[in-house]
Amino acid sequence: FIQNAGTGTVIDLPDGDSPKTQGYTKRSLGDPLVPTQLWVVTGDEPIYTIENTSSRTFMDLAGGDATIGTPIIGYKQTGQANQQWRIIPNTKTTAYITGPYVASSQQVDMYVSSNKANGTPVNGWTGIGATTTNDHQLWKFVVPA
């Protein structure tokens, strides 16, 4: 799971017509929809790809667009920079996800930091980096147990 430090919700890529990621209440491992919330992080520091276990698509800054508010989507693997992410530790328990690698001004951001509602968009947004105290841009990587 990739869990937002501010809301406690996790990044979810719902099956269906929309490839947009969203914040959603963390599902139990027995829930048949839990794979929409599980991600496989692979690569070599400092560049990683993040693949959804349900759709087998990759976390992608839509169109590589560096505009504030660009959706983070699931998209087939392309190998392009808009699917390459840096995961930078902020504290012992949280990390800052920045990228795509060439558009490094974009951070993975829970659109409204105080919004815990299911379906809250996850977008690219500008940020100050790994020293941020903006908990809507801080993430915990939670190993399913």
Summary of the structure (lengths in Angstrom):
residues: 145
radius of gyration: 13.5
end to end distance: 10.5
largest distance: 38.2
contacts: 462
relative contact order: 0.25
helix: 9%
strand: 38%
